[in-house]
């Protein structure tokens, strides 16, 4: 929901009187990327993991490196 609100506000950045025209155009053009970066950065703030006592929060995906880049299901012959 926060990403939507940020995108919605940045979508209308070209109508603002703040900043230069180039900055307003940049904010309006890249609103989704900016919102994604902001929301992702906010999720890394300590205490913002939305978990209570370590239960029920959003778990991060732990990617093991090196990944062998093979399909997870070998029965898919079209890959």
Secondary structure by P-SEA (a helix, b strand, c coil): caaaaaaaaaaaccccccccaaaaaaaaaaaaaaaaaaaaaaaaccccccccccccccccccccccccccccccccccc
